[in-house]
Amino acid sequence: MTASLKVVMSVTMLTYPLVGGAFGQVDEAVRLLDAGNQHYADGAFRKALQAYEGALSAGFTSGALYYNMGNAYYRLDSTGQALRHYEKARHLIGDDPQLMHGLAIALARIGTPFSAVPVPFWTVGWQNYIARWGVWVHFFAGYILYLIASVLFAYKIWVRPRSPWHRRALLVTAIAGGFFIAAAFGISLNVASDAQAVVIARSAPLYTEPDDAAETELSVPEGVIVSVLEPSGGFVEVRLPNGIRGYVGQRLVGDI
């Protein structure tokens, strides 16, 4: 197990500033990443995390950085935070073998405290479709089709063609354009409603209402990934893998 989790030493995966930034910030982020890697190699995992957090604070993000943070948190027995940062890395670099190995090790530590609700095949198909094509492909396809429909409509007004193909082309492009734009809107709503978080505390009491005095249904152990439904004050409504819903303290979970 000791040799199973290694930091990514290269900075070639570093994503440059999300907003603004100068070359000095790039150099600082690289310096902090290298410093964090050295601390990790020396076994100073808390110092490694401080350096990695500094790189993030400089306005940078990367799959390698999140992966290294996940490794450091795992070494500090913060399995929830480890899983959280592995999942953040996964959003950026996909199912990288080294990342998936670390993720599997962390998941094996927490086990399966809740059985997952079976997902209907049509839901799986829709999720795969969204992952493959996404919002922007649908939006641009709809936009281009609407541009074509606009040109055809302008041609109809000025030239007044009598050809039936022109009417059909105008109808098809207008309907198809509307369909793709509506699909883009629907996908964006689906993505927005599919937010997830992971329990980062040792355990998180699940309440029936967003109130410390409410009835407690159960305690959700560290590392469990939940679906985030709606924030409510200092609480957030979540859905567990087995479908149970309730409220947990917002500070007890971390976004993915």
N, C-alpha and C positions, 0 to 999 in steps of 0.2 A: 504493500500500500504506500510505503514511503516514496518509492520511485515512480508511482503511478501518476502523480500530479506535478507536471512541470510547467513553468511559465513559458510564454512565447517571448523569446529574447529579441526577435526582429521587430522593427517598428515599421516595416513596409505596409502593414495593414492599417496604419494610423489614418484616420479620417480627418481631414483638415477642418479648420474652424467652421462651425455652423453659422456663426454671425461675425462678420468683420475679422479683425485679427491682423497681426503683423508677423514678419519673419521672426522677430524676437520671441513672440508667443510660441511659435512652432518649436524653436530651439529649446525653450523652457519646458514645453510638454515632453519633448524627447528626452531631455535631461532628467525630468521627474520619472518618466517611464523606466529609463535605464537605472536610476537610483532605486526605484521600487523593485526591479528585478534583482539587483544586487542584494538588497535587504532580504528578499525572499530566499535567495541562495544561501544567505548567512543564517537563515532561520529566524530573522527578526520580522515576523509576519505583520505585527501592528505597524511598525515603521514602513513596511512595504505598502500597506493600505493607505497610510498618510500620504505617501508619495503618489500613489495612484489617484487618490482623491484630489490631490493638487493638480494633476494633469487634467482631470475632468473639470475642475474649477477654472482652468485656463481657457475653457470653451471648446475642448476637444473631446472626441469620443472615438472608440474603435472596438471591434470585436476582440482583438488581442488584449486590450486593456481590461475589458469586462471579464474576459476569461481568466486573466491573471488575478483579478480581484476575487473572483469566485474561488480560485485555488487558495488564496490567502485566508479567506473567510472559512473555508473548509478546514484548514490547518488550525484555526482558532476555535474549532467546534461550533461555529455559527452556521449550521447547515441551512437554515432558512435563507440567510443572506447569500450563502454560496449558490443555492439553487436560483435565487433571484438574479444574480449576476451572470450565471451560466445562461439563463433564458434571455437576458438582455444581449449577451454575445450571440446567441442563436439567431436573434432577429437580424443581426448584421452580417453574419458569415454563414448562416444556414447550418446544415447538419455536418459540420466539420468533424472528421473521425476523432481527433484529439479532444475536441469539445464534448462530443457525445460520450466519450469514455469517462471524462470527469463528471458529466451529468449523471451517468449511470451509477457511478460510485456514490454520489451524494444521494440519489434516489434510493439506493440499496440501504443506506443508513437509516432513512426514515420509514422504509417499508411501505405498506399500503393500508393505512388506518381506516380508509373509507373506500368502499367499492364504487366504481364508476358506473353511472347510469348508461345503459346501452344507447348508442347513437344511431338513429335511423339511417338507412343507406342513402336516402335522398339528402339528408343533412351533410353527410360525408361528401357526397358528390358536389353539393353547393359550395362547401368549404374548399374543396380541391379546385373548383372552377374559379373561385375568388382568388385563391393563392396563385393560380396560373395566369389570370388575365388582369385582375385588379381594377381599381377605379379609373385610372387615367386612360387605359386602353379603351374602355367603354366611352369615356367622356370625349376623347379625341375622335373616335369613330363616329359618334353622334354629331359632333361639331362639324366634321367634314361632310357628312351626309346632309346636314342642314344647309351648309354652304352650297352644295350641289343643288339642293331643292330651291334655294333662293335664286340661283342663277337660272334654273329652269322656269321659275315663276316670273322672273323679270323678262325672260325671253318670251314667255306666253303673253305678257302684257304688251310688249312692244311689237312683236312680230305676229302674234295671234296665229300660231300654227294650227293646222287641222289634223295633224298626224296623231293617231291614237297612241303611238308609243310614247309621245311626249307627255301625255296625260298620265299614262301608267308610270313612267319614270318619275314624274313629279310626285305622284301619290306614294310610290314605293319608298323613295328617298325621304320624304317627309315623315312617313310612319316609322321607317327604320331608324331615322335620326332621333325621333321621340323615344323609341324603345331603348336605344343605347344610352341616352342621357338619363332616362328614368332608371335604367339598370345601374348606371354609375351612382345615382343618388341612393338607390336601395343598398348597394354594396357598401357605400360610405356609412350608412346608418348601421349596417350589420357589423362593420369593423369597429365603429364607435361603441356599440353595445357589447362587444366581445372583450372588454378590458379584463385583465387578470392581475392577480396579486398573489404573493406568497406570505404565509405566516412567518414572521422573523423573530417573534418571541418564543420562549420555551413552550408556551401554550397560550391560546387566546380563548377566553370564555365567549360562547355564542349565546347572545341574548335574544329573547323574543321581541323586544322593543329596544330602540336606541336610548337606553337608560341603564345606568349601573344598578339601579334598584329593581330592574325587570327580572323576570324569571330566567334562569340560566338553563339552556337546553343541554349543552355539553361543552367540553373544552376541545378546541381544535389544536392538535400538536404542531410543533414547529416543522416547517418545510412543506406543509400541505398547500397546494395551489388552488385558489378559489376564484370564482367569477365575481367580478365587482359589479353590483347592480346600481346602487345609488348612495352617495354620501349623505349623512344626516348629522350635522353638528360635529361632535368629536367621534362619531361612529360612522361605519360604512356597512351598507347591506350587502351581504355576500351569499353566494350559492355554493355549497360544498360539492365535491365530485359525485356524491350519492343523491344530489338533488335537494337536500335540506337547505332551507334559507333561514337567515337570522342576521343579527348585527354583532360586529366585533369592533373593538377600539381601533380607530384609524391609525394610531401609532404602532399597533401590533402587527400590521401588514405592510409590505413594501410592494410598490407597483413593479410590473414586469415590462 
